[in-house]
Amino acid sequence: MTDVGAQVEPRRLPDGSLQGPDGTVYRRTSVRLKRKMADRLIGAGAAIVTSVYPEGLRWYDGETAAKVWLQIRTRLIEAKRPPVRDLQWVGHVWESESGLTLLFFEGEH
């Protein structure tokens, strides 16, 4: 991932949920991301968390999230995973109890 600015590491809680820098807790939903949905959610201000070796978990929000999404967008896998040839991403929607949305992208290479 190209450096796009400051990132923080979200906290993974014992139940598998994630805690953002403001203390909000997000839980994974069954919704797998597609490009159009992610475009809409990023446009509405959703934050992004990436997980890829060796960087680990990284949190991005605001303009930084939009920049990260542009790097991920063309490598997002929307259907069956192809053989890994380069960095590719699988994304899911995570939500907080208050209805905030987080886009979680797992990188494979």
N, C-alpha and C positions, 0 to 999 in steps of 0.2 A: 504494500500500500504506500503510495506516495505521501510524504508528509504534508498534511493539510492544516496544521495548526495544533494548538494545545488539545490534549485529550486527557481524560481521567479514567481510572479503572473502576468500573462499577463493582459492587460487592455481591458475590454469589452467596445466597443464604442456604442454610442446611436443607431446606425443602426444595431447592433447585430454582427458586425465584431469584430475581435480581433487584438490588437496591440501587437506585440512581443517586447522584451526588446530592440531591435535595432531600433524600430520605424516602422518596416514593418507591413502593415495592411493585414490581411488574411480574406477571405470571404468563407463561406461554399459553397461547390459544392453539387450536387445531388449524388455523388459517395459514396456509403457505402463500408466500408473497409472489405476485406477478408484477411485471414492470408497471403496467397502468395503475394498479392499486398503490404501489410504492410511490409513483409519481404524485398521486393525489395526496397520500398521507404525508409525504415530505413537504409538499406545498402547503399543507395545513399545519406544519410545524412539528411533526413527529421527530423524536430523537432516534439515533441509530446506535446500536452496540455491535461491534464486530468481534469475532473470535477466530483467530487464525494463529497457527504456530509460526514463529516463536513469540509474537507480540502478546498473545493472550487476549483478555477482554479489554476493549476500549470503548468509551462513551463519547459520542459526538452530538452536539445539538446546534440549532440555529443555522447560520450560514455554513458552518463547518460540516454539519450533517448533509446539507445540500451538495457540497463539494465531494464528500465521501460517496454519496449516492451516485454521482456522475461517474466515479471510478468503478463502482460495483455494477452499475446498470447493464452494461453490455456483457458481463460475465455471470449474470444471474441465471441460474438453472430453473426453468419453469416446469419441466416435465421430468422424464426419467433421466437419471444422472448418466452422462456419457463418461467414457474413460478419462481420467484426469491427465491432461497434457500441460496445463498451465493453471494458474490460480483461477478457481471458479467458486461461486457463492451459492448457497441455499439460504433463503430467508423465510422467517416466520413472524407473525404479528404477536406481540406480547401486550398485555393491558394491565392497568392498575385498577384497583377497586373503584377509584373515582372516575374512570373512563379515559385516562390518558393512554396514548398509544406509543409503543416503542417498536422499532423495526430491528430485529435481531438477525444478523447475517453471519453464517458460519462459513469460513473459507477453507477450501480443500486444495492442496497442491502436492 
